[in-house]
Amino acid sequence: IHCIQSSPFEMNCSVQYHNDVDADVYQSSIFCLLLSLHEPMLLGAEDDREERPALVPSLFPLNPPTLYFSTASEKVELLPAEQRRLLKWKMSTVTPNVVKHTIARSHFRVTKKSHDWLGCWGHHMKSPGFKALGEHQKLNHFPGTFQIGRKDRLWRNLSKMQVRFGKQEFSFFPRTFVLPQDIKLLRKAWEDGGSRQKWIIKPPASARGIGIQVIHKWSQMPRKRPLLVQKYLHKPYLISGNKIYIFTDGLVRFASCKYSSSMKTLSNKFMHLTNYSVNKKNSEYQSNSDDKACQGHKWALKALWQYLGSKGINTTLIWEKIKDIVIKTIIASEPYVNSLLKMHVRTPYSCHELFGFDIMLDEKLKPWILEVNISPSLHSNTALDVSIKGQMIRDLLNLAGFRIPQREHAVAPCSSASSSTSSLCGGNRERTKPDLSADEKVKRAFYLAQRYVDQEFLSTVLDILTPEDVRVLAESEDEMNRKGEFERVFPSASSSRYLRFFECPRYLTILLDQWEQRYWNNRTKGISLLRTLCQKGVHLGTSDPAHIVRNCGNKLHCLNK
């Protein structure tokens, strides 16, 4: 799943849930975008571009390849006509041009039919609508992510985590009230705060800075409508007097008017908001197309890191704190997404999602989360936008892992569908899951039933790898091999500390976390083991007793022992 940057800065992070079996969304993989490297804009003729194979082979025998997506500096070879006919994309009114260009380079054709497409970049829809997705189709959302995408739900969920785990772990969001429910609590906090306090008010489901105000008098508080009211972080980290928002597609956005803490400036949106849709209207706004330059009101992320590094600031530490915020925030939505995924989606193959986290750095360089966008802006207005966002979308689609379906899956006609699902109809069959054998169910139940566990015990989950274990681990390594400029932050070598934040343990989360503990510093060894097992076809199902589990009291054994 992808991320945020600071000052107040926002970052668009792409989160790729790697969840293929029992809807353990956070068995998933979270990826944070790193944009220290950017692909240059194409300058030469089209024939000068490097041609890349249309398919990315798996690292492992008997595993399917995935489709390759490129940036403008590459071209993708043509598949045979029979396969090329299956490359259809369902266009939406919200599909950004950067996505359209990327899929076109991989020879996708736009379709208006409702059943025969492979991919769609569209609106977030109500959870029952996901039932329409076919097993071969991918949509750029998970059901239930409005639990962090709506401002009021985000703060409710983070507040619950703070109550449960304490402020030491969850102190990265401003004091927040949701109106009208919290009006009495807000009034008390206001009265206790003195006369020089500032609060920022936001509609719970707005975007692009619409409806946001900074106020300092109770009489300025709007009445009779839902609102989010936050303590205003009035001491931001500044560069040349300007507040900064960074979003993880690698862009740093400056407010176009120098910051002042004066009460008289609170109505100046060019000073207190950094949305491009707001600041482009300022006659003082300056554009920038140089990804190395610290100039204008939009920089590349690597330019900001270089600027901060030149002042002796530990940017690695800031980035680690931001990743910590991302992981914990995603986990806060996990129970809801997990439940709805099981209920409405046939296979988690069908879902991937890019999140935009708005993060602000205060004067002490502490990052604070302001909001999460489940449809972050991908509009590209300059060469800098095109270069950075093009790289991100290329890597995102490769990471998602689109596969060419079997012919019968791709041409299944659309049966009756409700109005909420008709535009994405993919058939009306019952949702299917990989069938777990009886002994695989025994293994999962065994690890989930333990109340008090330590790392030594959890590490035994890798001692006997079942067919489904091998399949999940192989797909996880393939995903890592396609990550491009993304960084996976969960699971990782240090992700075990986050397991306690989950509402309940998930088997695949334990499996992937322990795999990282064992092989993060020697991936070649882990990949070699999985190659051997896949060559034997273990991931396809096996009668080999070495991969079949039996429960003997408080310990598991394979059948050949």
Helices and strands as residue ranges (DSSP letters): E 9-15, G 25-27, E 30-33, G 46-48, E 50-52, E 55-56, E 66-67, E 74-76, H 81-84, E 88-90, H 97-105, E 109-111, E 119-120, G 127-132, E 138-139, H 146-149, H 151-165, E 176-179, H 183-192, E 199-202, E 213-215, G 218-220, E 227-231, E 244-247, E 251-254, G 263-265, H 269-272, H 276-279, E 298-300, H 301-310, H 315-344, G 348-350, E 353-361, E 367-373, H 383-400, H 407-410, G 422-424, H 438-448, H 455-458, G 459-462, H 467-481, E 486-490, G 495-501, H 507-519, H 523-535, G 538-540, G 545-547, E 549-552, E 555-558
